[in-house]
Amino acid sequence: MPPKRSPRTFTALLLALGMGLCAYYGQEWWALPDYSAADIEASVELNLQLELQRRGPHLQPDEAGIARLRDMVEREITAQLTQQREKIQLRFGVGLVALVLGLGQLAMARVLGQKSDA
């Protein structure tokens, strides 16, 4: 016969998981740098120069090709920055959901008159 599991364990795990995720990803979110337009432009120019060097002298695009390549590099950089920020925000939100569920379980246990040490 399997051992009886305590509902307080699940509540404590939800609370601990939620607080841990919120603390970790809250710090990550807070530590994310705010890039200015000049920072992004400098990164675009650096990556553009690296791409042009990688292509070699015989595969250099014309002026219109360089403009298209610059736009493409800028879109890639801004997409990476947006993706990084959204990923951290999503994980922070998962932590908040776990925390709210744990607090809801704790409150429900208190309302129903059960003992809870979470």
SEFIDO-794537 format. One record per residue: x, y, z of N, C-alpha, C, O in turn; residue number from 1. Coordinates in nm, 4 decimals. Layout:
! residues N
@nxx=X; nyy=Y; nzz=Z; caxx=X; cayy=Y; cazz=Z; cxx=X; cyy=Y; czz=Z; oxx=X; oyy=Y; ozz=Z; n=NUM;
...
//
This chain:
! residues 118
@nxx=0.0843; nyy=-0.1175; nzz=0.0000; caxx=0.0000; cayy=0.0000; cazz=0.0000; cxx=0.0890; cyy=0.1240; czz=0.0000; oxx=0.1749; oyy=0.1377; ozz=0.0871; n=1;
@nxx=0.0697; nyy=0.2165; nzz=-0.0980; caxx=0.1566; cayy=0.3348; cazz=-0.1053; cxx=0.1332; cyy=0.4276; czz=0.0141; oxx=0.0241; oyy=0.4313; ozz=0.0711; n=2;
@nxx=0.2364; nyy=0.5015; nzz=0.0504; caxx=0.2204; cayy=0.5933; cazz=0.1630; cxx=0.1220; cyy=0.7051; czz=0.1290; oxx=0.1109; oyy=0.7478; ozz=0.0141; n=3;
@nxx=0.0518; nyy=0.7508; nzz=0.2312; caxx=-0.0457; cayy=0.8585; cazz=0.2134; cxx=0.0285; cyy=0.9913; czz=0.1987; oxx=0.1160; oyy=1.0236; ozz=0.2791; n=4;
@nxx=-0.0065; nyy=1.0664; nzz=0.0973; caxx=0.0591; cayy=1.1957; cazz=0.0719; cxx=-0.0201; cyy=1.3078; czz=0.1369; oxx=-0.1432; oyy=1.3081; ozz=0.1375; n=5;
@nxx=0.0527; nyy=1.4007; nzz=0.1901; caxx=-0.0098; cayy=1.5150; cazz=0.2556; cxx=-0.0376; cyy=1.6257; czz=0.1543; oxx=0.0504; oyy=1.6585; ozz=0.0746; n=6;
@nxx=-0.1575; nyy=1.6842; nzz=0.1551; caxx=-0.1850; cayy=1.7954; cazz=0.0639; cxx=-0.1010; cyy=1.9187; czz=0.0974; oxx=-0.0817; oyy=2.0059; ozz=0.0127; n=7;
@nxx=-0.0516; nyy=1.9255; nzz=0.2204; caxx=0.0328; cayy=2.0391; cazz=0.2583; cxx=0.1656; cyy=2.0381; czz=0.1826; oxx=0.2246; oyy=2.1435; ozz=0.1589; n=8;
@nxx=0.2123; nyy=1.9194; nzz=0.1449; caxx=0.3380; cayy=1.9092; cazz=0.0704; cxx=0.3244; cyy=1.9764; czz=-0.0656; oxx=0.4131; oyy=2.0502; ozz=-0.1085; n=9;
@nxx=0.2125; nyy=1.9501; nzz=-0.1333; caxx=0.1891; cayy=2.0110; cazz=-0.2638; cxx=0.1799; cyy=2.1633; czz=-0.2521; oxx=0.2342; oyy=2.2362; ozz=-0.3351; n=10;
@nxx=0.1119; nyy=2.2096; nzz=-0.1498; caxx=0.0994; cayy=2.3540; cazz=-0.1267; cxx=0.2363; cyy=2.4160; czz=-0.1017; oxx=0.2687; oyy=2.5212; ozz=-0.1568; n=11;
@nxx=0.3159; nyy=2.3508; nzz=-0.0189; caxx=0.4500; cayy=2.4024; cazz=0.0103; cxx=0.5370; cyy=2.4029; czz=-0.1145; oxx=0.6144; oyy=2.4962; ozz=-0.1359; n=12;
@nxx=0.5249; nyy=2.2986; nzz=-0.1978; caxx=0.6023; cayy=2.2947; cazz=-0.3224; cxx=0.5603; cyy=2.4066; czz=-0.4179; oxx=0.6455; oyy=2.4709; ozz=-0.4792; n=13;
@nxx=0.4310; nyy=2.4298; nzz=-0.4306; caxx=0.3839; cayy=2.5384; cazz=-0.5173; cxx=0.4350; cyy=2.6742; czz=-0.4684; oxx=0.4803; oyy=2.7566; ozz=-0.5479; n=14;
@nxx=0.4273; nyy=2.6961; nzz=-0.3384; caxx=0.4744; cayy=2.8234; cazz=-0.2837; cxx=0.6250; cyy=2.8398; czz=-0.3048; oxx=0.6710; oyy=2.9464; ozz=-0.3455; n=15;
@nxx=0.7009; nyy=2.7345; nzz=-0.2770; caxx=0.8465; cayy=2.7422; cazz=-0.2929; cxx=0.8841; cyy=2.7605; czz=-0.4395; oxx=0.9701; oyy=2.8422; ozz=-0.4724; n=16;
@nxx=0.8195; nyy=2.6845; nzz=-0.5270; caxx=0.8473; cayy=2.6966; cazz=-0.6704; cxx=0.8122; cyy=2.8365; czz=-0.7206; oxx=0.8900; oyy=2.8981; ozz=-0.7934; n=17;
@nxx=0.6966; nyy=2.8856; nzz=-0.6821; caxx=0.6542; cayy=3.0186; cazz=-0.7259; cxx=0.7465; cyy=3.1282; czz=-0.6766; oxx=0.7836; oyy=3.2176; ozz=-0.7527; n=18;
@nxx=0.7838; nyy=3.1219; nzz=-0.5496; caxx=0.8750; cayy=3.2242; cazz=-0.4960; cxx=1.0124; cyy=3.2154; czz=-0.5614; oxx=1.0743; oyy=3.3174; ozz=-0.5916; n=19;
@nxx=1.0596; nyy=3.0929; nzz=-0.5829; caxx=1.1905; cayy=3.0758; cazz=-0.6451; cxx=1.1939; cyy=3.1287; czz=-0.7879; oxx=1.2862; oyy=3.2007; ozz=-0.8262; n=20;
@nxx=1.0917; nyy=3.0921; nzz=-0.8670; caxx=1.0862; cayy=3.1396; cazz=-1.0052; cxx=1.0706; cyy=3.2913; czz=-1.0115; oxx=1.1360; oyy=3.3574; ozz=-1.0921; n=21;
@nxx=0.9845; nyy=3.3459; nzz=-0.9269; caxx=0.9649; cayy=3.4909; cazz=-0.9263; cxx=1.0930; cyy=3.5633; czz=-0.8858; oxx=1.1281; oyy=3.6656; ozz=-0.9446; n=22;
@nxx=1.1620; nyy=3.5109; nzz=-0.7869; caxx=1.2853; cayy=3.5763; cazz=-0.7428; cxx=1.3929; cyy=3.5691; czz=-0.8507; oxx=1.4575; oyy=3.6693; ozz=-0.8812; n=23;
@nxx=1.4120; nyy=3.4507; nzz=-0.9082; caxx=1.5188; cayy=3.4335; cazz=-1.0068; cxx=1.4912; cyy=3.5142; czz=-1.1343; oxx=1.5752; oyy=3.5923; ozz=-1.1788; n=24;
@nxx=1.3724; nyy=3.4941; nzz=-1.1920; caxx=1.3432; cayy=3.5628; cazz=-1.3175; cxx=1.3102; cyy=3.7101; czz=-1.2962; oxx=1.3234; oyy=3.7898; ozz=-1.3891; n=25;
@nxx=1.2678; nyy=3.7478; nzz=-1.1762; caxx=1.2528; cayy=3.8898; cazz=-1.1465; cxx=1.3883; cyy=3.9591; czz=-1.1478; oxx=1.4015; oyy=4.0701; ozz=-1.1994; n=26;
@nxx=1.4890; nyy=3.8932; nzz=-1.0908; caxx=1.6250; cayy=3.9472; cazz=-1.0945; cxx=1.6773; cyy=3.9539; czz=-1.2375; oxx=1.7389; oyy=4.0530; ozz=-1.2769; n=27;
@nxx=1.6527; nyy=3.8477; nzz=-1.3159; caxx=1.6956; cayy=3.8472; cazz=-1.4565; cxx=1.6294; cyy=3.9613; czz=-1.5342; oxx=1.6941; oyy=4.0291; ozz=-1.6139; n=28;
@nxx=1.5013; nyy=3.9811; nzz=-1.5102; caxx=1.4266; cayy=4.0867; cazz=-1.5793; cxx=1.4801; cyy=4.2230; czz=-1.5390; oxx=1.4991; oyy=4.3106; ozz=-1.6235; n=29;
@nxx=1.5043; nyy=4.2408; nzz=-1.4097; caxx=1.5545; cayy=4.3678; cazz=-1.3599; cxx=1.6951; cyy=4.3965; czz=-1.4140; oxx=1.7301; oyy=4.5120; ozz=-1.4381; n=30;
@nxx=1.7753; nyy=4.2914; nzz=-1.4330; caxx=1.9132; cayy=4.3090; cazz=-1.4786; cxx=1.9246; cyy=4.3245; czz=-1.6303; oxx=2.0326; oyy=4.3550; ozz=-1.6810; n=31;
@nxx=1.8152; nyy=4.3040; nzz=-1.7031; caxx=1.8218; cayy=4.3218; cazz=-1.8485; cxx=1.8552; cyy=4.4671; czz=-1.8812; oxx=1.7918; oyy=4.5588; ozz=-1.8291; n=32;
@nxx=1.9534; nyy=4.4879; nzz=-1.9662; caxx=1.9864; cayy=4.6262; cazz=-2.0019; cxx=1.8811; cyy=4.6848; czz=-2.0966; oxx=1.8190; oyy=4.6131; ozz=-2.1751; n=33;
@nxx=1.8633; nyy=4.8142; nzz=-2.0872; caxx=1.7781; cayy=4.8859; cazz=-2.1819; cxx=1.8679; cyy=4.9400; czz=-2.2924; oxx=1.9505; oyy=5.0286; ozz=-2.2703; n=34;
@nxx=1.8498; nyy=4.8851; nzz=-2.4107; caxx=1.9328; cayy=4.9262; cazz=-2.5233; cxx=1.8728; cyy=5.0490; czz=-2.5902; oxx=1.7535; oyy=5.0535; ozz=-2.6200; n=35;
@nxx=1.9572; nyy=5.1474; nzz=-2.6129; caxx=1.9118; cayy=5.2678; cazz=-2.6821; cxx=1.9178; cyy=5.2432; czz=-2.8328; oxx=1.9721; oyy=5.1428; ozz=-2.8790; n=36;
@nxx=1.8613; nyy=5.3361; nzz=-2.9073; caxx=1.8653; cayy=5.3252; cazz=-3.0528; cxx=2.0096; cyy=5.3295; czz=-3.1025; oxx=2.0436; oyy=5.2637; ozz=-3.2009; n=37;
@nxx=2.0949; nyy=5.4075; nzz=-3.0340; caxx=2.2358; cayy=5.4146; cazz=-3.0737; cxx=2.3061; cyy=5.2812; czz=-3.0487; oxx=2.3906; oyy=5.2405; ozz=-3.1284; n=38;
@nxx=2.2725; nyy=5.2129; nzz=-2.9393; caxx=2.3314; cayy=5.0815; cazz=-2.9113; cxx=2.2918; cyy=4.9806; czz=-3.0181; oxx=2.3750; oyy=4.9039; ozz=-3.0665; n=39;
@nxx=2.1655; nyy=4.9816; nzz=-3.0537; caxx=2.1171; cayy=4.8880; cazz=-3.1553; cxx=2.1809; cyy=4.9193; czz=-3.2903; oxx=2.2200; oyy=4.8281; ozz=-3.3632; n=40;
@nxx=2.1915; nyy=5.0475; nzz=-3.3236; caxx=2.2527; cayy=5.0863; cazz=-3.4512; cxx=2.3994; cyy=5.0455; czz=-3.4563; oxx=2.4473; oyy=4.9997; ozz=-3.5601; n=41;
@nxx=2.4713; nyy=5.0616; nzz=-3.3448; caxx=2.6118; cayy=5.0208; cazz=-3.3410; cxx=2.6236; cyy=4.8692; czz=-3.3579; oxx=2.7141; oyy=4.8211; ozz=-3.4262; n=42;
@nxx=2.5339; nyy=4.7952; nzz=-3.2969; caxx=2.5343; cayy=4.6501; cazz=-3.3113; cxx=2.5020; cyy=4.6091; czz=-3.4547; oxx=2.5612; oyy=4.5152; ozz=-3.5079; n=43;
@nxx=2.4087; nyy=4.6795; nzz=-3.5163; caxx=2.3738; cayy=4.6513; cazz=-3.6558; cxx=2.4951; cyy=4.6738; czz=-3.7451; oxx=2.5264; oyy=4.5899; ozz=-3.8295; n=44;
@nxx=2.5634; nyy=4.7863; nzz=-3.7271; caxx=2.6797; cayy=4.8160; cazz=-3.8109; cxx=2.7916; cyy=4.7131; czz=-3.7909; oxx=2.8556; oyy=4.6705; ozz=-3.8870; n=45;
@nxx=2.8142; nyy=4.6737; nzz=-3.6652; caxx=2.9177; cayy=4.5742; cazz=-3.6369; cxx=2.8833; cyy=4.4406; czz=-3.7020; oxx=2.9680; oyy=4.3789; ozz=-3.7666; n=46;
@nxx=2.7590; nyy=4.3960; nzz=-3.6848; caxx=2.7176; cayy=4.2694; cazz=-3.7446; cxx=2.7156; cyy=4.2760; czz=-3.8968; oxx=2.7452; oyy=4.1770; ozz=-3.9636; n=47;
@nxx=2.6810; nyy=4.3912; nzz=-3.9514; caxx=2.6836; cayy=4.4085; cazz=-4.0960; cxx=2.8260; cyy=4.3961; czz=-4.1484; oxx=2.8499; oyy=4.3284; ozz=-4.2484; n=48;
@nxx=2.9202; nyy=4.4609; nzz=-4.0816; caxx=3.0600; cayy=4.4516; cazz=-4.1244; cxx=3.1123; cyy=4.3079; czz=-4.1141; oxx=3.1864; oyy=4.2621; ozz=-4.2011; n=49;
@nxx=3.0736; nyy=4.2379; nzz=-4.0084; caxx=3.1144; cayy=4.0976; cazz=-3.9948; cxx=3.0563; cyy=4.0121; czz=-4.1063; oxx=3.1245; oyy=3.9246; ozz=-4.1596; n=50;
@nxx=2.9312; nyy=4.0368; nzz=-4.1417; caxx=2.8675; cayy=3.9615; cazz=-4.2500; cxx=2.9357; cyy=3.9899; czz=-4.3840; oxx=2.9579; oyy=3.8985; ozz=-4.4634; n=51;
@nxx=2.9685; nyy=4.1156; nzz=-4.4084; caxx=3.0362; cayy=4.1506; cazz=-4.5333; cxx=3.1761; cyy=4.0899; czz=-4.5396; oxx=3.2193; oyy=4.0465; ozz=-4.6464; n=52;
@nxx=3.2470; nyy=4.0862; nzz=-4.4282; caxx=3.3787; cayy=4.0229; cazz=-4.4261; cxx=3.3679; cyy=3.8726; czz=-4.4467; oxx=3.4530; oyy=3.8122; ozz=-4.5121; n=53;
@nxx=3.2640; nyy=3.8124; nzz=-4.3913; caxx=3.2450; cayy=3.6690; cazz=-4.4047; cxx=3.2184; cyy=3.6308; czz=-4.5506; oxx=3.2587; oyy=3.5233; ozz=-4.5949; n=54;
@nxx=3.1518; nyy=3.7173; nzz=-4.6238; caxx=3.1188; cayy=3.6891; cazz=-4.7637; cxx=3.2412; cyy=3.6925; czz=-4.8551; oxx=3.2438; oyy=3.6248; ozz=-4.9579; n=55;
@nxx=3.3391; nyy=3.7685; nzz=-4.8192; caxx=3.4582; cayy=3.7765; cazz=-4.9041; cxx=3.4449; cyy=3.8835; czz=-5.0104; oxx=3.3367; oyy=3.9391; ozz=-5.0291; n=56;
@nxx=3.5544; nyy=3.9133; nzz=-5.0810; caxx=3.5538; cayy=4.0241; cazz=-5.1766; cxx=3.4722; cyy=3.9989; czz=-5.3026; oxx=3.4285; oyy=4.0949; ozz=-5.3661; n=57;
@nxx=3.4502; nyy=3.8753; nzz=-5.3408; caxx=3.3808; cayy=3.8467; cazz=-5.4663; cxx=3.2293; cyy=3.8401; czz=-5.4515; oxx=3.1576; oyy=3.8390; ozz=-5.5516; n=58;
@nxx=3.1800; nyy=3.8356; nzz=-5.3291; caxx=3.0358; cayy=3.8242; cazz=-5.3073; cxx=2.9772; cyy=3.9483; czz=-5.2404; oxx=2.8737; oyy=3.9398; ozz=-5.1744; n=59;
@nxx=3.0418; nyy=4.0624; nzz=-5.2568; caxx=2.9932; cayy=4.1858; cazz=-5.1948; cxx=2.8695; cyy=4.2363; czz=-5.2679; oxx=2.8693; oyy=4.2437; ozz=-5.3908; n=60;
@nxx=2.7628; nyy=4.2715; nzz=-5.1930; caxx=2.6407; cayy=4.3219; cazz=-5.2566; cxx=2.6568; cyy=4.4683; czz=-5.2989; oxx=2.7487; oyy=4.5378; ozz=-5.2556; n=61;
@nxx=2.5643; nyy=4.5129; nzz=-5.3849; caxx=2.5631; cayy=4.6535; cazz=-5.4245; cxx=2.4987; cyy=4.7363; czz=-5.3126; oxx=2.4671; oyy=4.6830; ozz=-5.2062; n=62;
@nxx=2.4794; nyy=4.8655; nzz=-5.3365; caxx=2.4250; cayy=4.9542; cazz=-5.2332; cxx=2.2852; cyy=4.9120; czz=-5.1879; oxx=2.2548; oyy=4.9145; ozz=-5.0687; n=63;
@nxx=2.2007; nyy=4.8735; nzz=-5.2832; caxx=2.0657; cayy=4.8282; cazz=-5.2472; cxx=2.0732; cyy=4.6984; czz=-5.1670; oxx=1.9962; oyy=4.6788; ozz=-5.0730; n=64;
@nxx=2.1643; nyy=4.6112; nzz=-5.2034; caxx=2.1827; cayy=4.4861; cazz=-5.1301; cxx=2.2333; cyy=4.5108; czz=-4.9889; oxx=2.1924; oyy=4.4426; ozz=-4.8950; n=65;
@nxx=2.3223; nyy=4.6084; nzz=-4.9738; caxx=2.3725; cayy=4.6431; cazz=-4.8404; cxx=2.2594; cyy=4.6990; czz=-4.7549; oxx=2.2507; oyy=4.6681; ozz=-4.6360; n=66;
@nxx=2.1731; nyy=4.7808; nzz=-4.8138; caxx=2.0592; cayy=4.8368; cazz=-4.7390; cxx=1.9647; cyy=4.7254; czz=-4.6948; oxx=1.9168; oyy=4.7258; ozz=-4.5814; n=67;
@nxx=1.9374; nyy=4.6293; nzz=-4.7848; caxx=1.8508; cayy=4.5165; cazz=-4.7479; cxx=1.9153; cyy=4.4317; czz=-4.6385; oxx=1.8484; oyy=4.3873; ozz=-4.5452; n=68;
@nxx=2.0454; nyy=4.4102; nzz=-4.6514; caxx=2.1178; cayy=4.3322; cazz=-4.5515; cxx=2.1177; cyy=4.4034; czz=-4.4161; oxx=2.1032; oyy=4.3396; ozz=-4.3119; n=69;
@nxx=2.1341; nyy=4.5365; nzz=-4.4183; caxx=2.1306; cayy=4.6150; cazz=-4.2940; cxx=1.9928; cyy=4.6041; czz=-4.2276; oxx=1.9833; oyy=4.5882; ozz=-4.1059; n=70;
@nxx=1.8867; nyy=4.6127; nzz=-4.3076; caxx=1.7509; cayy=4.5984; cazz=-4.2529; cxx=1.7301; cyy=4.4595; czz=-4.1939; oxx=1.6692; oyy=4.4450; ozz=-4.0879; n=71;
@nxx=1.7808; nyy=4.3576; nzz=-4.2628; caxx=1.7657; cayy=4.2212; cazz=-4.2151; cxx=1.8404; cyy=4.2012; czz=-4.0822; oxx=1.7882; oyy=4.1388; ozz=-3.9898; n=72;
@nxx=1.9616; nyy=4.2542; nzz=-4.0738; caxx=2.0403; cayy=4.2416; cazz=-3.9508; cxx=1.9713; cyy=4.3161; czz=-3.8364; oxx=1.9683; oyy=4.2672; ozz=-3.7235; n=73;
@nxx=1.9162; nyy=4.4334; nzz=-3.8651; caxx=1.8463; cayy=4.5098; cazz=-3.7610; cxx=1.7233; cyy=4.4342; czz=-3.7107; oxx=1.6973; oyy=4.4304; ozz=-3.5904; n=74;
@nxx=1.6478; nyy=4.3740; nzz=-3.8031; caxx=1.5313; cayy=4.2959; cazz=-3.7613; cxx=1.5724; cyy=4.1760; czz=-3.6768; oxx=1.5049; oyy=4.1432; ozz=-3.5792; n=75;
@nxx=1.6822; nyy=4.1100; nzz=-3.7132; caxx=1.7303; cayy=3.9958; cazz=-3.6354; cxx=1.7696; cyy=4.0377; czz=-3.4940; oxx=1.7361; oyy=3.9696; ozz=-3.3971; n=76;
@nxx=1.8397; nyy=4.1482; nzz=-3.4826; caxx=1.8854; cayy=4.1943; cazz=-3.3507; cxx=1.7676; cyy=4.2341; czz=-3.2637; oxx=1.7611; oyy=4.1949; ozz=-3.1472; n=77;
@nxx=1.6742; nyy=4.3115; nzz=-3.3182; caxx=1.5590; cayy=4.3518; cazz=-3.2380; cxx=1.4717; cyy=4.2316; czz=-3.2027; oxx=1.4132; oyy=4.2279; ozz=-3.0945; n=78;
@nxx=1.4621; nyy=4.1334; nzz=-3.2926; caxx=1.3844; cayy=4.0124; cazz=-3.2621; cxx=1.4507; cyy=3.9329; czz=-3.1496; oxx=1.3817; oyy=3.8804; ozz=-3.0623; n=79;
@nxx=1.5823; nyy=3.9238; nzz=-3.1510; caxx=1.6529; cayy=3.8521; cazz=-3.0438; cxx=1.6336; cyy=3.9211; czz=-2.9094; oxx=1.6116; oyy=3.8550; ozz=-2.8080; n=80;
@nxx=1.6417; nyy=4.0535; nzz=-2.9084; caxx=1.6223; cayy=4.1271; cazz=-2.7833; cxx=1.4799; cyy=4.1115; czz=-2.7318; oxx=1.4585; oyy=4.0935; ozz=-2.6119; n=81;
@nxx=1.3829; nyy=4.1182; nzz=-2.8219; caxx=1.2427; cayy=4.1023; cazz=-2.7838; cxx=1.2170; cyy=3.9606; czz=-2.7336; oxx=1.1473; oyy=3.9414; ozz=-2.6339; n=82;
@nxx=1.2732; nyy=3.8613; nzz=-2.8026; caxx=1.2547; cayy=3.7226; cazz=-2.7619; cxx=1.3150; cyy=3.6971; czz=-2.6241; oxx=1.2555; oyy=3.6276; ozz=-2.5417; n=83;
@nxx=1.4321; nyy=3.7531; nzz=-2.5994; caxx=1.4964; cayy=3.7354; cazz=-2.4691; cxx=1.4095; cyy=3.7948; czz=-2.3571; oxx=1.3898; oyy=3.7317; ozz=-2.2533; n=84;
@nxx=1.3586; nyy=3.9149; nzz=-2.3787; caxx=1.2756; cayy=3.9810; cazz=-2.2789; cxx=1.1447; cyy=3.9039; czz=-2.2565; oxx=1.1031; oyy=3.8846; ozz=-2.1423; n=85;
@nxx=1.0807; nyy=3.8604; nzz=-2.3641; caxx=0.9542; cayy=3.7879; cazz=-2.3514; cxx=0.9726; cyy=3.6534; czz=-2.2831; oxx=0.8853; oyy=3.6099; ozz=-2.2080; n=86;
@nxx=1.0849; nyy=3.5868; nzz=-2.3081; caxx=1.1125; cayy=3.4582; cazz=-2.2440; cxx=1.1251; cyy=3.4744; czz=-2.0929; oxx=1.0715; oyy=3.3940; ozz=-2.0167; n=87;
@nxx=1.1948; nyy=3.5769; nzz=-2.0508; caxx=1.2104; cayy=3.6024; cazz=-1.9071; cxx=1.0766; cyy=3.6417; czz=-1.8457; oxx=1.0434; oyy=3.5962; ozz=-1.7362; n=88;
@nxx=0.9998; nyy=3.7252; nzz=-1.9142; caxx=0.8693; cayy=3.7663; cazz=-1.8625; cxx=0.7735; cyy=3.6481; czz=-1.8529; oxx=0.6955; oyy=3.6393; ozz=-1.7581; n=89;
@nxx=0.7786; nyy=3.5579; nzz=-1.9496; caxx=0.6926; cayy=3.4404; cazz=-1.9458; cxx=0.7266; cyy=3.3525; czz=-1.8258; oxx=0.6368; oyy=3.3063; ozz=-1.7554; n=90;
@nxx=0.8538; nyy=3.3294; nzz=-1.8023; caxx=0.8944; cayy=3.2449; cazz=-1.6903; cxx=0.8634; cyy=3.3121; czz=-1.5563; oxx=0.8299; oyy=3.2445; ozz=-1.4591; n=91;
@nxx=0.8743; nyy=3.4440; nzz=-1.5513; caxx=0.8343; cayy=3.5169; cazz=-1.4308; cxx=0.6844; cyy=3.4990; czz=-1.4079; oxx=0.6400; oyy=3.4798; ozz=-1.2947; n=92;
@nxx=0.6069; nyy=3.5054; nzz=-1.5161; caxx=0.4621; cayy=3.4857; cazz=-1.5067; cxx=0.4258; cyy=3.3457; czz=-1.4600; oxx=0.3307; oyy=3.3290; ozz=-1.3836; n=93;
@nxx=0.4998; nyy=3.2450; nzz=-1.5042; caxx=0.4763; cayy=3.1084; cazz=-1.4567; cxx=0.5009; cyy=3.1010; czz=-1.3066; oxx=0.4269; oyy=3.0340; ozz=-1.2347; n=94;
@nxx=0.6036; nyy=3.1690; nzz=-1.2595; caxx=0.6309; cayy=3.1744; cazz=-1.1160; cxx=0.5173; cyy=3.2406; czz=-1.0404; oxx=0.4784; oyy=3.1946; ozz=-0.9330; n=95;
@nxx=0.4639; nyy=3.3488; nzz=-1.0961; caxx=0.3503; cayy=3.4153; cazz=-1.0319; cxx=0.2276; cyy=3.3245; czz=-1.0261; oxx=0.1563; oyy=3.3218; ozz=-0.9259; n=96;
@nxx=0.2039; nyy=3.2511; nzz=-1.1332; caxx=0.0896; cayy=3.1597; cazz=-1.1346; cxx=0.1074; cyy=3.0518; czz=-1.0275; oxx=0.0134; oyy=3.0212; ozz=-0.9541; n=97;
@nxx=0.2271; nyy=2.9945; nzz=-1.0183; caxx=0.2524; cayy=2.8925; cazz=-0.9158; cxx=0.2353; cyy=2.9518; czz=-0.7765; oxx=0.1801; oyy=2.8869; ozz=-0.6876; n=98;
@nxx=0.2820; nyy=3.0745; nzz=-0.7571; caxx=0.2680; cayy=3.1403; cazz=-0.6276; cxx=0.1213; cyy=3.1652; czz=-0.5935; oxx=0.0793; oyy=3.1417; ozz=-0.4802; n=99;
@nxx=0.0443; nyy=3.2119; nzz=-0.6888; caxx=-0.0982; cayy=3.2369; cazz=-0.6659; cxx=-0.1722; cyy=3.1055; czz=-0.6388; oxx=-0.2588; oyy=3.1003; ozz=-0.5515; n=100;
@nxx=-0.1387; nyy=2.9997; nzz=-0.7130; caxx=-0.2022; cayy=2.8705; cazz=-0.6883; cxx=-0.1682; cyy=2.8183; czz=-0.5485; oxx=-0.2548; oyy=2.7655; ozz=-0.4787; n=101;
@nxx=-0.0433; nyy=2.8332; nzz=-0.5087; caxx=-0.0037; cayy=2.7907; cazz=-0.3745; cxx=-0.0744; cyy=2.8698; czz=-0.2664; oxx=-0.1199; oyy=2.8130; ozz=-0.1671; n=102;
@nxx=-0.0839; nyy=3.0011; nzz=-0.2849; caxx=-0.1558; cayy=3.0845; cazz=-0.1878; cxx=-0.3049; cyy=3.0506; czz=-0.1861; oxx=-0.3684; oyy=3.0528; ozz=-0.0806; n=103;
@nxx=-0.3599; nyy=3.0196; nzz=-0.3025; caxx=-0.5008; cayy=2.9792; cazz=-0.3091; cxx=-0.5240; cyy=2.8484; czz=-0.2362; oxx=-0.6230; oyy=2.8334; ozz=-0.1646; n=104;
@nxx=-0.4336; nyy=2.7541; nzz=-0.2541; caxx=-0.4440; cayy=2.6267; cazz=-0.1823; cxx=-0.4341; cyy=2.6489; czz=-0.0320; oxx=-0.5089; oyy=2.5897; ozz=0.0458; n=105;
@nxx=-0.3415; nyy=2.7342; nzz=0.0075; caxx=-0.3229; cayy=2.7638; cazz=0.1496; cxx=-0.4480; cyy=2.8302; czz=0.2074; oxx=-0.4934; oyy=2.7940; ozz=0.3160; n=106;
@nxx=-0.5028; nyy=2.9262; nzz=0.1354; caxx=-0.6237; cayy=2.9953; cazz=0.1815; cxx=-0.7413; cyy=2.8994; czz=0.1879; oxx=-0.8208; oyy=2.9042; ozz=0.2818; n=107;
@nxx=-0.7526; nyy=2.8125; nzz=0.0883; caxx=-0.8638; cayy=2.7174; cazz=0.0880; cxx=-0.8514; cyy=2.6191; czz=0.2042; oxx=-0.9517; oyy=2.5812; ozz=0.2647; n=108;
@nxx=-0.7301; nyy=2.5785; nzz=0.2352; caxx=-0.7097; cayy=2.4886; cazz=0.3489; cxx=-0.7475; cyy=2.5585; czz=0.4784; oxx=-0.8057; oyy=2.4966; ozz=0.5674; n=109;
@nxx=-0.7157; nyy=2.6844; nzz=0.4899; caxx=-0.7513; cayy=2.7606; cazz=0.6110; cxx=-0.9030; cyy=2.7783; czz=0.6210; oxx=-0.9607; oyy=2.7666; ozz=0.7292; n=110;
@nxx=-0.9668; nyy=2.8066; nzz=0.5073; caxx=-1.1111; cayy=2.8273; cazz=0.5071; cxx=-1.1840; cyy=2.6979; czz=0.5442; oxx=-1.2829; oyy=2.6997; ozz=0.6174; n=111;
@nxx=-1.1343; nyy=2.5881; nzz=0.4934; caxx=-1.2001; cayy=2.4600; cazz=0.5202; cxx=-1.1644; cyy=2.4050; czz=0.6575; oxx=-1.2154; oyy=2.3002; ozz=0.6971; n=112;
@nxx=-1.0772; nyy=2.4744; nzz=0.7310; caxx=-1.0458; cayy=2.4370; cazz=0.8672; cxx=-0.9411; cyy=2.3287; czz=0.8805; oxx=-0.9267; oyy=2.2691; ozz=0.9873; n=113;
@nxx=-0.8672; nyy=2.3022; nzz=0.7725; caxx=-0.7613; cayy=2.2022; cazz=0.7812; cxx=-0.6362; cyy=2.2653; czz=0.8365; oxx=-0.6146; oyy=2.3857; ozz=0.8228; n=114;
@nxx=-0.5542; nyy=2.1842; nzz=0.8988; caxx=-0.4250; cayy=2.2331; cazz=0.9476; cxx=-0.3297; cyy=2.2400; czz=0.8304; oxx=-0.3233; oyy=2.1467; ozz=0.7502; n=115;
@nxx=-0.2545; nyy=2.3503; nzz=0.8188; caxx=-0.1544; cayy=2.3646; cazz=0.7125; cxx=-0.0328; cyy=2.4330; czz=0.7687; oxx=-0.0428; oyy=2.5401; ozz=0.8286; n=116;
@nxx=0.0827; nyy=2.3714; nzz=0.7496; caxx=0.2089; cayy=2.4298; cazz=0.7986; cxx=0.2927; cyy=2.4848; czz=0.6851; oxx=0.4135; oyy=2.5010; ozz=0.7024; n=117;
@nxx=0.2351; nyy=2.5142; nzz=0.5706; caxx=0.3126; cayy=2.5573; cazz=0.4548; cxx=0.3680; cyy=2.6944; czz=0.4681; oxx=0.4354; oyy=2.7428; ozz=0.3772; n=118;
//
